[in-house]
Amino acid sequence: MTDPEENESVRTALSPGDIGLVAPRDFTSTQPFTFKTGQVLPGFTLRYETYGELNATRDNAVLICHALSGDHHCAGVHALEDRKPGWWNNLIGPGKAVDTKRFFVVCANVLGGCVGSSGPMSIDPVTGQPYGISFPFVTILDMVRSQKLLLEHLGVASLHAVIGGSMGGMTALQFAIEYPAFTRRVLAMATTSRESAQAIAFNEVGRQAIMQDPDWNHGNYPKGGGPRVGLAIARMMAHITYVSDASMDRKFGRRKKTSANGEAYNFDVQFEVESYLRHQGQAFINRFDANSYLYITRALDQFDLAHAYGSLEAAFAPVQAESLIVGFTSDWLFPPEQNRQIALALLRAGKSASYAELATDLGHDSFLLESEDLYALVRAFLERHESTAVDFSI
Amino acid sequence: MSKLVEKRTVDMEVIGEWVNPGSRVLDLGCGRGALLQYLVQTKDAAGVGVDLDFGRITAAVARGLSAYQGDMTSFMRQFPDRHFDRIICSRTVQELDDPTGVILEALRVGRALTVGFVNHGFWKNRVDALLRGRKVRNDVYTTEWFESRPANPVTIADFEHFCAAKGITITRRAHLLGDWRTPCPMLPNLFAGYALYDLAR
């Protein structure tokens, strides 16, 4: 997904309804963790944030799952002078669609990530060096299993909901499959049950840009070093897949940089869209690790529920959660049809499932959109049946 | 408006009588989900509704229902034969581009199909058209021509003819007078304001 500053949703950090200051914490499991591949880590760390309070019955938790380039910081600010709040700040906060006055919101950086959770940048205790590409291969299922351990550590008895967009939607679906009795609602947006050839193709171009950069050096590079050119190009390309023809045209059109010579036929930056993408690439290399990018895109490529369980209906057979799937008309990375197929398979499997489709022209990242319609839908889904579970506490 | 709400409930009650407890029900054109919620609550139905509008889907989701935003025929094509015990098409047939296609597909995926519609052959509509020479307007069809969307009004005679022509079995009928409450004793195409049919293949 694109950076929060690119969404048309950024406001000042402390608007009414915002959480305000939040701080990340680390959960470290000292038990050996076996990955889907069979590889084992002696333990792992997840960096996470929580907002709101866990209730007495410990069942009001909402797990937020981030996308490829996202992290645990999904709402609030880390410092009052922060330029931008967490990436889903428009959705999460006191009185917002995911209401932190009612829900205990948890969001963790995924296993394999690079923002505090164990990943290829972590130090291998055996060598004293970063794991690099000797880190175990990560799958969506591994992300889910590690986050379940975090929730147990936090004392969560069951999830009111698990919510995510894009890769976060895959994580949310996988969570409902893996822990059916633990998960009461699943809300997946702009996602797929099966990474398509087109999506794998884009991931592969990104990986090639990284791996063909000599500074990648087979994944062995010092902290702060590495394939900066390759990672920036991977990000520039991926960024295009998160938006749309219409939204780029509205934002940039054919406007030229003021510094660009009108008639100059050269290869310097001329169009604003070029300048913007270069900025995106540069900003990304300062916050993301190239090996993590390889690992997480591979996790996306491997995601295919129908293949993993025999059929999509078989995959969803154990699900007990009520589900809501949301597609966005202009999403061409995980198009509406792929979202519809999830809801249809859930219904064929006899599950409670809804599908809604929001008309937007912002492309894949529409799920981050500031939209009263989307907020109303999310709120309706999270707060329904509340009348049957009246809280008598004061 | 309260008159309309009252009429809505009558419709619900008749359909409710025809739905077996615990049925798997599909509501085509579910709107905000009022009928489906009624069937879930009173008949323990496992229901899903289909509608085209995001706001109506949101309302149905808020009611705790399974609701699917999209085209009803494309939706039904995704399900195996006789997947649903009952399909309901209440006050929707007059809005369909391809009523034959929808009804035949519903009879494939559903064991039974309930169709309810306002009878345009109702005598008041005939008098209205004859004397005023204007588009029918009444409690149900409240809008002027220029405020209305194209619709495909249907009469009881039209519908009976359709079922006969397509070899569709009518297993139950309910014809109600203009109050949508009292059973219509005779000449339903003239005297019934509302008609409900239960169909099977």
Interface residues (C-beta under 8 A of the other chain):
Chain A: L324 R340 A343 L344 L347 R348 G350 S352 A353 S354 Y355 A356 E357 L358 A359 D373 A376 L377 A380 F381 E383 R384 H385
Chain B: R24 A46 V48 F54 G55 I57 T58 A59 A60 V61 A62 R63 G64 L65 S66 A67 Y68 Q69 G70 F75 Q78 F79 P80 H83
